[in-house]
Amino acid sequence: MDVLTGRIESITRTLSNLRIDGVSEHKIVADTKRIINASRKLGLEADELQNKGKGDDTPISDIVSDIQSMSHTGLMSKG
């Protein structure tokens, strides 16, 4: 009896998981499409900014030089 009860519980759990997987599949597909579209939109916006000359092309070395040329070599003052 215990073995049969365990099998019934296992089958019930499997059927429940299949129903959840069926619902989740639609959500995963929709989320994936949304992410792809958002990525495409961001890429187009970045390209547009780049074409208008508003892109952020500041090399790190220029940033570091600017900070080091500041008083206190860019470090926080001691108060």
C-alpha positions in Angstrom: 0.0 0.0 0.0 2.8 2.4 0.9 4.6 1.7 -2.4 1.4 2.3 -4.4 0.8 5.6 -2.5 4.3 6.7 -3.2 3.8 6.0 -6.9 0.5 7.9 -7.0 2.2 10.9 -5.3 5.1 10.7 -7.8 2.7 10.6 -10.8 0.7 13.5 -9.3 3.8 15.6 -8.8 5.0 14.8 -12.3 1.6 15.9 -13.8 1.7 19.0 -11.7 5.2 19.9 -12.9 4.2 19.3 -16.5 1.3 21.8 -16.1 3.7 24.4 -14.5 6.2 23.8 -17.3 3.6 24.4 -19.9 2.6 27.7 -18.4 6.2 28.7 -17.7 7.2 28.1 -21.3 4.9 30.9 -22.6 6.3 33.3 -19.9 9.9 32.4 -20.8 9.3 32.9 -24.5 7.7 36.3 -23.8 10.4 37.4 -21.4 13.1 36.4 -24.0 11.4 38.4 -26.7 11.1 41.4 -24.4 14.8 41.2 -23.5 15.9 40.9 -27.2 13.7 43.9 -28.1 15.1 46.0 -25.2 18.7 45.1 -26.2 18.0 46.1 -29.8 16.4 49.4 -28.7 19.4 50.2 -26.5 21.8 49.4 -29.3 19.9 51.7 -31.7 19.9 54.5 -29.1 23.6 54.1 -28.5 24.2 54.2 -32.3 22.1 57.3 -32.6 24.1 59.0 -29.8 27.4 57.9 -31.4 26.3 59.3 -34.8 25.4 62.7 -33.1 28.8 62.9 -31.6 27.5 62.4 -28.0 29.0 59.0 -27.5 31.1 58.3 -24.4 34.5 57.6 -25.9 36.7 59.0 -23.1 39.6 56.6 -22.6 40.3 55.5 -19.1 43.8 57.0 -19.3 42.4 60.5 -19.9 40.1 60.1 -16.9 43.0 59.0 -14.7 45.2 61.9 -15.9 42.4 64.4 -15.2 42.0 63.0 -11.6 45.7 63.0 -11.0 46.1 66.6 -12.2 43.6 67.7 -9.5 44.8 69.0 -6.2 45.5 66.2 -3.7 46.1 63.9 -6.7 42.5 63.0 -6.7 42.5 61.6 -3.2 40.0 62.7 -0.6 41.3 65.4 1.8 41.8 64.5 5.4 39.3 67.0 6.6 
